[in-house]
Amino acid sequence: MIAKHLISDVVPVLRKTDKGQKALNWMDVFRVSHLPVVDENKYLGTISDKMIYDLDLIDAVIAEQDVKLSTPHVHYSQHIFEIASIMYKLKLSVVPVLDEKHSYLGVITLYDLARRFSNLYSVHEPGGVILLEMNTHDYSLSQIAQIVESNDVKILSSFINRVPGTKSLLVTIKLNTIDLSAVIQTLERYNYNVKAVYMDDSALNDLYDDRFEQFMKYMNF
């Protein structure tokens, strides 16, 4: 999934003749803390609510102030993982998208990014989830997949998290079936530590909510 497929169709742009108060009003409406400033299709930079307050730009026209706007952006062909990395590193609520000629195309919001990640990881597909804990050196997705598929089950998505301060990994696998008993038995037979299992809808919803909250905290860090 690349940037041009993630562009929001609702978040507006600021013009250089707009005032800081207008920017703050729009930020409040669209629940973002950054907005792009554009002159026709030329991207001038991004302004944040913090900049408006710090520089006392509430009643000022943006173009009339000696303000150096930051110019974070991604290009339309960049992958969603690159976009997430840039938004995380720069603590952005939106990131502008430019074409090969550096012309402005639109913005990607943090919310849209999180929503697309939920699709990417098959969050809404029916199935159960198994959480494994293991040493970093023991991790082998190919072996885990072989064990799962030996039970006529498929992995829909997977992701890993490091346990802070340890050499352990938490490996989450989403499978295409709710009945995970056979897979669990096989994993345990191969000495995998099954830390948690989510098979019913309420538990899965709690897990997805928790993962979504973790993602949003990560992106807003």
Secondary structure, DSSP 8 states (H G I E B T S, - for coil): -BGGGT--SS---B-TT-BHHHHHHHHHHHT-SEEEEEETTEEEEEEEHHHHHHTT-TTSBGGGS----B---EETT-BHHHHHHHHHHHT-SEEEEE-TT-BEEEEEEHHHHHHHHHHHTTTTSS--EEEEEEEGGG--HHHHHHHHHTTT--EEEEEEEE-TTSSEEEEEEEES-S--HHHHHHHHHTT-EEEEEE-SHHHHHHHHHHHHHHHHHHHT-
